Amino acid sequence: MFKTRKEIVFVILAGIFITNAVVAELIGGKLIQIGPFVMSIGILPWPIVFLTTDLINEYFGEKGVKKLSFITACLIAYAFLILFMAITIPAAKGISPVNDEQFQAVFGQSMWIIVGSLIAFMASQLIDVWIFWFFKNRTGEKKIWLRATGSTVISQLFDSFIVLGIAFWLPGKIDFDTFISSGLIGYTFKLAIAILLTPAIYLGHHLIKKYLDKDNLQKNEDHLQ
């Protein structure tokens, strides 16, 4: 089914990337409080998205991340379309354990939130790719932490403010001061996660390289025969 180990790695990373990105959008309507700070529970899967983005960037290049990002954006839009259809179809009264109001409360998303999420996702991913390769072209194979963490730090600054601006500030749901403070809180949290993920990025690089080296070893043996 798969000709090389590299194909297997890409399918695994792509599956993890897409799953976490879609789940983050679906659960984003729930707000949580950490100390005095309030943020969306959708932030929970994003560290995995950061990690897989950097690993895909490293081993499959700029085109690999861009293609996967566009596919994921289409799948997120598809998921919201299915949810919209599910919301409009009435529940069986007296039979369904979840009524229409409960379903709407959990999965109902305004068009502003959907549009904001998709634009923020694509913008942050494209910025992440550009920054990643900006650093890699100047440092080569060295300083993995710089291109991985640096690209996430910059791209998530845009993501944090784009989604809040489109989904909440432009429609007038929050004022400008709340928009700025909420964006800074979300960004600070993502920044802390990006820094904490640095050891995981090095571990992921090590495991993938070790796994792919077995393919290269096998090719050399076959060539010698």
PyMOL commands that set and color helices and strands:
alter all, ss='L'
color gray80, all
select helices_A, chain A and resi 5-26+41-43+46-88+100-107+111-139+144-169+176-196+198-224
alter helices_A, ss='H'
color red, helices_A
select strands_A, chain A and resi 31-34+37-40
alter strands_A, ss='S'
color yellow, strands_A
deselect
rebuild
show_as cartoon
